[in-house]
Amino acid sequence: MLVTTTNSLEGKRIVKYLGLVTGEAIMGANLFKDFFAGIRDIVGGRSSAYEKELRQAKEIALREMQEQASILGGNAVIAVDLDYETIGQGGSMLMVTASGTAVVIED
């Protein structure tokens, strides 16, 4: 399925707009990952534990959004927006939301 942040698809014709589709993922942060990520942040460098969680949450949200589009009969999602938030006490959870417009395009 074609997924894009643009509102149109060059070389493709949108024949039907099916509506808004979304996907969400909420990931809990592990106490040990938090501890070691904090140490890494103090001494410098990247926090690979958080980067991995972030990538995984993004993939889940995008997959759910695409599944919704497919259920509606779409073969593409345009105008995709990704939002990232921390929620819970002290930002202990990461939420990623993906939203876009499901469409049918001609091949």
NUKEVEX-996067 format. One record per residue: residue number from 1; residue in three letters; z, y, x of N, C-alpha, C in turn. Coordinates in pm, 1 decimal. Atoms other than C-alpha are relative to their C-alpha. Layout:
BEGIN
R    k    r       n_w       n_v       n_u      ca_w      ca_v      ca_u       c_w       c_v       c_u
R  NUM  ALA         Z         Y         X         Z         Y         X         Z         Y         X
...
//
This chain:
BEGIN
R    k    r       n_w       n_v       n_u      ca_w      ca_v      ca_u       c_w       c_v       c_u
R    1  MET       0.0    -117.4      84.8       0.0       0.0       0.0       0.0     123.3      89.1
R    2  LEU       9.0    -124.6     -74.5     -93.8     343.4     129.0     115.6      91.4     -41.4
R    3  VAL    -112.6     -90.9      24.3     206.9     577.8     161.5     -19.8     121.6      89.4
R    4  THR      24.1    -121.2     -77.5     165.8     939.2     266.5      86.0     116.1     -49.2
R    5  THR     -76.3    -118.6      37.0     354.0    1268.6     270.1     -90.9     108.1     -57.9
R    6  THR      94.1    -100.4      51.1      39.0    1458.3     169.7     -20.1     -15.6    -150.8
R    7  ASN      23.5       1.4     143.9     -57.5    1546.0    -188.0    -137.1     -54.3     -38.5
R    8  SER     131.6      55.0      26.6    -411.8    1415.7    -154.7     -35.0     -97.3     112.2
R    9  LEU      42.3     100.0     -98.4    -591.8    1140.3      33.1    -146.1      25.6      35.4
R   10  GLU     135.5     -31.2     -41.6    -896.1    1241.8     230.5     -88.3    -124.8      -7.3
R   11  GLY      94.5     110.4      11.3   -1192.8    1022.2     146.7      32.5     -97.3    -112.3
R   12  LYS     -39.9      85.6     112.4   -1011.5     862.7    -149.8       9.9      85.9    -125.6
R   13  ARG     -10.0     -72.0     127.7   -1020.6     960.9    -515.2     115.8     -56.4     -79.7
R   14  ILE    -111.8      41.1      85.0    -701.1     951.6    -718.5     -51.7      -4.5    -143.5
R   15  VAL      52.4      15.6     135.2    -795.4     813.0   -1058.5     109.2       0.3    -105.9
R   16  LYS    -108.8       0.9      97.1    -453.0     793.6   -1220.2     131.6      32.4      70.1
R   17  TYR    -134.4     -32.3     -46.3    -109.3     945.7   -1166.4      98.2     -78.2     -87.0
R   18  LEU     -89.8      88.3      74.5     166.4     701.2   -1265.7     142.2      53.1     -11.4
R   19  GLY    -132.2     -59.2       9.3     475.4     912.5   -1208.4      84.2     -16.6     125.1
R   20  LEU     -94.9      -1.2    -110.6     774.4     949.8    -983.3      55.2    -139.3      27.7
R   21  VAL     -64.3     124.9     -41.4     899.5     650.0    -787.9      99.3      33.5     110.7
R   22  THR    -104.6     -26.7     -98.6    1213.6     634.1    -574.1      51.7    -130.9      59.6
R   23  GLY     -70.3     110.9     -63.1    1397.4     405.4    -338.8     122.6      55.6      68.8
R   24  GLU    -124.9     -45.4     -61.6    1752.7     432.3    -212.5      60.7    -110.5      84.8
R   25  ALA     -75.0      94.8     -82.7    1956.5     267.6      58.6     127.6      69.3      45.4
R   26  ILE    -128.3     -51.3     -46.9    2323.8     319.8     132.7      57.1    -103.2      96.3
R   27  MET     -48.0      89.2    -104.8    2453.8     170.9     455.2     139.4      42.8      42.0
R   28  GLY    -135.5     -26.2     -47.1    2820.5     145.4     547.5       3.8      -5.9     151.1
R   29  ALA     -13.1      -1.9    -146.0    2910.5     232.9     903.7     117.9     -88.0      40.5
R   30  ASN    -100.2      92.2     -51.2    3108.6     -28.9    1093.7      98.9      74.6      90.0
R   31  LEU    -103.8     -66.5     -78.6    3438.2      78.8    1250.3     -27.5      -8.8     150.1
R   32  PHE      25.9      15.2    -143.9    3344.5     -60.6    1594.7    -123.0      78.4      42.8
R   33  LYS     118.2     -79.8     -31.7    3000.1      97.0    1584.8      38.3     147.0       7.6
R   34  ASP     -45.1    -139.1      -0.4    3167.9     429.2    1497.6      72.8      32.6     129.8
R   35  PHE     -78.5     -21.6    -120.5    3407.4     393.2    1789.0     -90.1      12.1     122.5
R   36  PHE      87.0      -1.3    -117.4    3139.6     309.4    2046.8    -104.0     111.3      -6.2
R   37  ALA      92.8    -112.3      13.7    2897.4     567.3    1906.4      69.6     129.0      40.0
R   38  GLY     -77.1    -118.2     -38.2    3172.1     828.4    1947.5      14.6      11.9     149.9
R   39  ILE     -10.1      -0.5    -146.5    3223.8     729.6    2310.3    -132.4      40.9      61.9
R   40  ARG     131.3     -32.5     -54.0    2850.9     746.5    2373.6     -30.6     147.9     -19.2
R   41  ASP      24.6    -141.1      26.0    2833.6    1090.1    2212.5      79.2      88.0      97.3
R   42  ILE     -82.0     -78.1     -92.7    3114.7    1212.6    2440.5     -62.3      -0.2     139.4
R   43  VAL      55.3       9.5    -135.4    2950.4    1087.6    2760.0    -148.8      29.7       4.2
R   44  GLY     142.8     -31.6       5.4    2598.3    1171.4    2644.9     -83.1    -123.6     -29.4
R   45  GLY      90.0     110.1      30.7    2302.8     959.9    2549.0     -20.1     -16.2    -148.9
R   46  ARG      32.9      25.1     139.6    2167.6     823.7    2226.2      86.8    -111.5     -55.5
R   47  SER     -78.6     102.8      66.4    2359.8     615.9    1975.5     -95.2    -100.6     -63.2
R   48  SER      96.2      98.5      48.7    2139.7     309.6    1936.3      49.4     -70.7    -126.3
R   49  ALA     -54.0      65.0     120.3    2374.4     160.9    1674.0     -36.1      81.8    -123.9
R   50  TYR      33.5     -85.6     113.5    2323.7     459.4    1442.6    -150.7       7.9     -20.5
R   51  GLU     146.0      -5.5      12.5    1951.5     478.2    1518.1     -53.1    -124.8     -70.3
R   52  LYS      41.9     124.7      63.7    1912.9     114.5    1416.7      33.5       1.4    -149.1
R   53  GLU     -40.9      -9.1     140.4    2108.6     169.5    1092.0     -90.8      96.2     -76.7
R   54  LEU      84.8    -100.2      63.3    1901.7     477.5    1013.9    -140.0     -55.6     -26.6
R   55  ARG     132.3      61.9      16.9    1571.9     293.6    1068.9       1.2    -104.1    -111.0
R   56  GLN     -10.4     105.3     100.9    1686.3       1.5     854.9      12.7      60.2    -139.9
R   57  ALA     -16.8     -65.1     130.2    1797.2     230.5     570.0    -131.7      62.5     -45.5
R   58  LYS     129.0     -61.1      34.1    1464.6     416.9     581.6     -99.6    -106.3     -46.7
R   59  GLU      91.3     107.9      37.9    1267.3      89.8     566.9      33.2     -56.0    -138.3
R   60  ILE     -41.9      51.3     131.2    1470.2     -32.8     267.6     -40.8      98.5    -110.0
R   61  ALA      33.2    -101.1     100.9    1424.1     294.4      76.6    -151.1       5.7     -24.3
R   62  LEU     145.8      -2.3      15.4    1047.9     299.8     143.3     -51.1    -125.4     -70.0
R   63  ARG      42.2     126.3      63.3    1011.1     -66.4      44.8      30.2       0.7    -149.5
R   64  GLU     -35.4      -7.7     142.3    1196.7     -10.6    -285.1     -94.1      94.2     -74.7
R   65  MET      90.4     -95.9      61.8     978.0     292.1    -360.0    -137.8     -62.6     -22.2
R   66  GLN     129.9      66.2      11.6     661.7      91.0    -293.8       2.1    -109.3    -106.8
R   67  GLU     -11.8     103.2     103.0     786.8    -193.4    -514.0      -7.8      61.7    -139.2
R   68  GLN       7.4     -69.5     129.5     837.8      51.3    -802.3    -143.0      42.0     -30.7
R   69  ALA     139.1     -42.9      19.6     486.3     188.4    -752.5     -87.8    -118.9     -38.3
R   70  SER      76.7     120.8      29.1     343.0    -162.9    -754.6      24.7     -49.0    -142.8
R   71  ILE     -35.2      41.3     136.4     528.4    -250.6   -1078.0     -72.8      87.1    -102.8
R   72  LEU      69.9     -91.6      90.1     370.7      57.5   -1239.2    -152.4     -17.8       5.1
R   73  GLY     143.6      22.0     -13.5      26.2     -62.1   -1124.6     -66.4      86.3     106.0
R   74  GLY      54.3     -87.7    -103.4     -13.9     178.3    -834.0     -39.6     -74.4     126.0
R   75  ASN      38.1      56.4    -129.4    -181.8     109.3    -504.0      18.9     100.9     113.4
R   76  ALA     -33.3    -100.6    -101.0     -61.8     422.5    -321.4     115.2      85.9     -51.9
R   77  VAL    -104.1     -97.2      34.3     227.5     669.6    -312.9     -28.5     124.4      82.3
R   78  ILE      27.7    -126.3     -68.6     160.1    1033.6    -232.1     121.7      92.4     -10.0
R   79  ALA    -104.7    -102.5       0.6     382.5    1336.9    -163.9     138.2     -59.7      25.3
R   80  VAL    -126.7      67.7     -29.1     656.0    1117.3     -15.5      94.3      94.1      74.2
R   81  ASP    -105.4     -79.8     -62.4     981.0    1288.4      78.2     115.3     -93.5      33.9
R   82  LEU    -116.9      77.5     -42.9    1264.7    1129.1     276.3     117.5      94.2      15.5
R   83  ASP    -122.1     -78.1     -14.1    1618.3    1262.4     248.8     109.2     -88.1      60.0
R   84  TYR    -109.1      69.6     -67.6    1915.1    1163.8     464.1     130.0      72.9     -28.7
R   85  GLU    -130.6     -59.5      28.7    2279.4    1222.5     367.4     109.6     -93.1      50.4
R   86  THR    -119.4      80.3     -24.5    2620.9    1106.8     478.2      91.1      19.7    -119.3
R   87  ILE     -88.2      -5.9     116.1    2862.2    1024.9     198.7     127.7     -76.6      32.0
R   88  GLY    -126.7      68.8     -21.1    3214.4     892.0     165.6      93.3      84.1      84.2
R   89  GLN    -100.4     -71.8     -78.2    3531.5     998.9     339.8     -42.5       7.3     145.1
R   90  GLY      36.4     -18.5    -140.1    3443.5    1143.6     675.4    -142.8     -40.1      30.7
R   91  GLY     139.6      36.9     -23.2    3076.0    1062.3     628.2     -15.0    -143.5      44.7
R   92  SER      -2.1     138.8     -45.6    3141.1     689.8     658.3    -118.9     -82.1     -47.2
R   93  MET     116.3      73.3      47.3    2822.3     591.0     477.1    -123.6      87.2      13.8
R   94  LEU     127.4     -67.6     -15.1    2459.2     680.6     529.1     -86.3     -32.8    -120.6
R   95  MET      89.3      21.7     113.3    2226.5     730.0     232.1    -137.4      56.5      34.8
R   96  VAL     137.8     -43.7     -18.4    1849.1     748.5     260.5     -70.7     -16.6    -133.4
R   97  THR      77.6       6.4     123.8    1632.3     831.7     -39.0    -145.1      31.9      32.3
R   98  ALA     143.3     -24.0     -11.1    1254.6     810.8     -57.1     -52.1      23.5    -140.3
R   99  SER      60.6     -25.9     130.3    1062.1     964.6    -345.0    -143.0      44.5      18.9
R  100  GLY     139.2     -37.7      -5.1     697.6    1017.6    -420.3     -65.2     -23.3    -135.3
R  101  THR      76.6      19.4     123.0     426.5     995.3    -684.1     -88.2    -122.8      15.5
R  102  ALA      84.2     120.2      -0.2     273.7     657.1    -759.3    -134.7      35.2     -60.8
R  103  VAL     135.7     -28.9      47.1    -102.9     675.4    -802.4     -87.4    -124.3      12.9
R  104  VAL     104.6     101.6     -17.1    -408.1     456.1    -840.5    -115.4      71.3      67.7
R  105  ILE     114.4     -57.8     -71.3    -684.7     528.5    -589.5    -115.5     -97.8      -4.6
R  106  GLU     119.9      83.4      -9.7   -1039.7     403.2    -579.3     -23.3     -34.6     146.8
R  107  ASP      30.7      40.9    -138.4   -1132.9     205.1    -272.2    -143.6      29.7      35.6
//
